[in-house]
Amino acid sequence: MDSFAMVFTIFVLAAFIGFEVIAKVPPTLHTPLMSGSNAISGIILIGALLSAGAQHTWLTAGLGFVAVVLATINVVGGFMVTNRMLEMFKRKD
Amino acid sequence: MSSGLVNIAYLVAASLFIFGLKGLSHPRTAVRGNQLGALGMLLAIVITLVDQSIIGYEIIIAGVVIGGAIGAILAVRIQMTSMPELVALFNGFGGLASILVAGAALLEVPYLVGSGSVALNAQFSLSIFASGLIGAVTFWGSLVAFGKLQGKVNDGAVRYPADQLVKILLAIIALVFAYLMVVYPDSSTPYWLMVAVASVLGILFVIPIGGADMPVVVALLNSFSGLAAAATGFVLFNTVLIVAGTLVGASGIILTIIMCKAMNRSLTNVLFGTFTVTEGGPSADEVYGGKVKSTSAEEVAMLLEGAKRVCVVPGYGMAVAQAQHAVRELFDLLEGNGTVVEFGVHPVAGRMPGHMNVLLAEADIPYERLKDMDEINPSFKQIDVTIVIGANDVVNPVARTDPDSPIAGMPILDVDYSKTVIVIKRSLSPGFAGIPNPLFAADNALMLFGDGKKAVEDMVKSLKDELG
């Protein structure tokens, strides 16, 4: 199997898992789901770290730096605000 | 570290994301689920940082510190009523990051090909194209959505002549640049020109969509931000980017479909359709003329005192008026008086999926009392008093009765079946659909005109007097 077919297989299987898992999230938690998935899409940080860290040219390092800032906002902000919301949903007795 | 080990660590991170999302299937397990997701992210980041191709950490540390501080401040400071804006902004940041990472990868082509980590072929160029295209549409579309949610951009449905044609034309131009990217795979020029075209496309894509359709747009852009990350995963041949991005893509698409179903409209209709205000329907005067009964907070308090079962139906108006804490006070008083209080939440109430639930949770309403549409609808006949706060189209019985109405067939909350309906609203002005609501003139309906928060506070005050 060539490498493109392989990553494409991963993509399709991940889509199936995503649909299965997320279809079970109740409407009450749809907003935390969105902010939580914001945080997960901050995974682009991985790509940004590689560009910012490899520093092949000043330009790639600069693009990487801005991308690191943006993606970190998503990761840190996303997980924190989701946590803040979900704590409110916890039963308070 | 060997690439085999790195890939195993990425697999563990991806699994943690899946377990994390699974945790979101119940409020009890959700906090832990979110923490698992964060753990997965931490693992993926640490593993990437020990990668041998990273030679300097100064830029990374500076970026993480700045981004982390901004993210933390936003997360702590944001008001729950503004969550739709924050999510729109985060969607946009994800899109912009994808554009930049793909653009950097293109500049790194001589090094990447040299090290054998990518091959300069059509797949590589098209993956970069997809990252830039989806990223740019997401970024600019999200900024427009953010502006509309903030009220800084016209939140009506902005139309102009030949608007669909302009968008199709821009999409074709973007495809021409995609072709040029494949022909000149190591040139950055076609890429950045394509990003410019896609940026205009992103703006024009969201501009014509009205405020009440924002839940669909925010959900769709959420999906796009994930897909942009997945596309970048194809560029870098990075599995964790592909899996995580795709999970988010799937999540956003599911939410988009749910929102569309809740409005009985197709996605195409929301995105490109004209939500036409039909001519010839009954006018406001015909529907309301002499039949609308206005009430006072004191009268409502008397009704509530004797009620066994009360349902509150919140809408965007509750968010605007920040009335959720006043509603909580009313909830406590009524529960203390032996009344069962439930909340009927329509899927598209508010400006994003689950918007109302978050506001009510913020006000400490137990989540068991938040009922979705299918759950609450069969109970309305047994409910003594339903209080509608700032909702209109989602409780308009015309959706059931008039097949020619623009909202015909849209699932609604059947509040008109309850014994008495109190509608808290500033005026009789129509909702987003632009049609009068016969509910306001129904025999069992009473209008309480005024600001949502003030009205509920007055009700609380009167009820306190009533209960002594």
Interface residues (C-beta under 8 A of the other chain):
Chain A: S3 F4 V7 I10 F11 A14 A15 I17 G18 F19 V21 I22 A23 K24 V25 P26 P27 T28 L29 H30 T31 P32 L33 M34 S35 G36 S37 N38 A39 I40 S41 G42 I43 I44 L45 I46 G47 A48 L49 L50 S51 A52 G53 A54 Q55 H56 T57 L59 T60 A61 L63 G64 F65 V66 A67 V68 V69 L70 A71 T72 I73 N74 V75 V76 G77 G78 F79 M80 V81 T82 N83 R84 M85 L86 E87 M88 F89 K90 R91 K92
Chain B: A14 F17 I18 G20 L21 K22 L24 S25 H26 P27 R28 A30 V31 G33 N34 Q35 G37 A38 M41 A44 I45 T48 L49 D51 S53 I54 I55 G56 Y57 I59 I60 A62 G63 V64 I66 G67 G68 I70 G71 A72 L74 A75 V76 I78 M80 M83 L86 V87 F90 N91 F93 G94 L96 A97 S98 L100 V101 G103 A104 A105 L107 E108 Y111 Q123 V218 A219 N222 S225 G226 A228 A229 A230 T232 G233 F234 V235 L236 F237 N238 T239 V240 L241 I242 V243 A244 G245 T246 L247 V248 G249 A250 S251 G252 I253 I254 L255 I258 V345 P347 M352 P353 G354 H355 N357 V358 A361 E362 D364 P366 Y367 L370 D372
